[in-house]
Amino acid sequence: MLNNRFILILLLALTIFGYATAQETEKETVRYDYSFEFKNGVYTSFYSFRNNSPIPFSRFVSPAYDDDFFKKLLHCETISYYDENGTLNEIPRKLIWGYANNGKPNIYWNNKFYLIPYIGTISHFVSTEIVTHYVGGTMMYDPMYIPSAQSYTTEELVHYFINMNTGEIISYGSKNLQELIKDDTELYNEYSKLGKRKRIKGIMEYVQKYNQNHPIYFNK
């Protein structure tokens, strides 16, 4: 009888503890929507972004936080800051994932910072990049011909997805979107049945549909 009573008390305690833990977890995270404000600071990794736990600007030693902080951040080789225990840390600038300012997240990509305007399980941002174009043909019928490629560069807008489950940055396009949504069988089949032009035109529409089916949560 004593053993049974002990087991009953233990099970009750575990149930209460589990409920309390679930309630606490629910309080700590919130489903993302456009009203959500990220904590201001610098993300040292993708996981610090997903956990909404950046290094506050006030903890930075080099570069010091001022009006030119973000410009200086792009040109320094290392950054130094105090962690929550008061220990001075130094890391290479290239390890930075991004930052949040005024509640809005920016990603560090190709040595620049870019706003992430659309956030979901599949997120989307746009960068400006120098693209090289090659021109000129070849005369394959002439065995003595030596091809000479001419090229020119332009600054163009380049779109990317961010897989918020893994942190992977993926080129924007219908084929990559199909890969990203394949775990949602119904949506994947619906998108795959579209013609090529409709798939390209409907990329963001299906990103939104996927994100509605698979919401993302962040720590408060």
N, C-alpha and C positions, 0 to 999 in steps of 0.2 A: 504493500500500500504506500509506504514511504517513497519507494522508487518511482511509482506511478505519479505521485503528487509532485515530486521533484521534476520529473520530465514535463509535466503539465505546466509548472511554473516557468521552466526553462523555455518551453515553446512559446508561452505567452510573452515572456521578456523579449525573445527574438522577434516576435511579430511586431511588438511595440517599437523595438529598435529599428526594424526594417521600415516601418511606416514613417517614423521620425526622420530616418535617413532620406527616404523618398521625398518627404515634404521639404527637407532642407535642400535637396538637389533641385527640386522644382522651383524653389525660391532663388537659387543661384543662377539659373539659366532662364532665358526668355527667347521666345520665337522671334526671329528677325523680321522687322518691317521697316519702312522708310523713316519712321519716327525714332528708331534706335540710334543712340549716340555712342560711339566708341570712346574709350578713355584716351585722353591725349598723351602722346609719348612715342617712343621709338620701339619698333618690334625687332628683336634680335633673331627671331626665327618665325617660321610659319605658325608654330604652335603657340608662340606668345600672342600672335594675332588671333588665332582661333579661341584662345582662352581669354581674350580681351585683357591682356596683362602686359602692356608696354612699360618700358622704363620711362618714368615721368621726366619731362624736360628739365625740371629743377635739379635732378641728380647728375646732370652732365657736367663734367669738368672740362673736357676737350672734345669737340668745340663747346664753348660755353653757350648757354641758350640766350639768344638776343634776336634782333630783327633780321640778322643775316644768317641765322642758325642753319637753315636748310641749304643755303648756297655753300656754306663752309662744310657742311656734312658731305657734300658731293666731292669735295676736293681733298679732304684729309685722308691719310692712309689708315689711321687707326682712330678709334673713339675710346674715350675713357669715361667712366661713370661710377657712382656709388650704388651698390645693390641695397636691398632692404635691410641687410645686416650691417651696413656701413662700411663694407669692404670695397676698396677701389678695384675695379675691373677694367681690362683693356682688351678690345677685340678688333680685328681688321674691319674696316668699313664695308668690305665686300660681303661680309656675313649678314649685314642688315637685311631684313625682309621688307621693311617699310616703316611708315609712321602714321599716326592719326593726329589731325589738327582740326580744331573746331568740330570734333565728333565725326570727322570724315576720314576714312582710311586711304592711304596712298601706298602703292607698291614700288619697290626699288627694282628697276628692270633696265638692263643695258645702260648702266651708269646714269640713269635719270629716275626721277620720281614721277609716278603717274597716278592720278585719282582713279579709284575703283568705283565707277558710278553705278554699276549694277551688281548687287550682291545677292547670292543665293547659293544653293548647293553647287550649281554651276554659275560661276561669276564671270564677268566680262569687263575688260578694259581695253583702251586704245593707246598705243604708243606712236611716237613719231620716230622713224628710222631712215637712215640713208640706204637706198636700194640701188644696186648696180645693174644696169641694163646693157646687154651685149647686142651689137648690131653687125651686119655684114654677112655675106653668104660664102659658100665654098664652091669651088669648081672641081668637083670630084672626077670629071671626065679628063682633066689635064693632069698627068702624073708629075709634071714639073711645078704645079701650082703649090705655093706655100700659103696657107690661110693666115690672115691677119685679122684678129678680132678688134673691133673698135667698141668702146664702151662709154657710157655716160651715167651719171648718178643723179638721183632725185630724192628729195625728202618726202616721204609718204606716210600716210596713216596706216598702221598695221594693227589688226584686231587679234585679241587672244581670249581664250577661256582660262579660268582657274578652276580646277577640280578641288572643291573645298573639303573633300574627304581625305585627300592625299597631299594637297599643296602643289600638285603638278600644273605647270603652265603649258597650255596646249594651243597650237595654231587654230585659229578660227576657221570653220568650214563644216560642210554638211557631213562629210565622212567621219570627221572627229566627233561631231555631235552624236552621230549614230552610235559610236563606241561609248560615249559618255552616258547615253540613256538606255543602253541595252539591258540593264537590270530591271527596267520598267517595261515588261513584255508588251503590254497593250499599247503603250505610247510608242515604243520602238517599232512595232508592226505597222501602226498607223502612219508614222513618219516614213518608213521604208517603202510604203506603197505609193508615195507621191512621186511624180515625175521629177527629173533632175532639176528643172527650173523652179518648180514649186518647193523642192527641198531647200534650195539655196535661198529663195525668197522668204521661206518660213522658218529660218534658223532661230531667230530670237523669239518667235511665237512658241516654238517647241521648247526652247530653253525655259520660258516662263511657265509653260504647262508642266514641265518636269519639276521645276522648283516649287510649284504649287502642290504637287503630289509628294514632294520630298523636302519639306521645310528645313531650314537651318536654324540652329540655336547658338546663342552666345552667352557667356557669363555677363552678368550685370556689372 
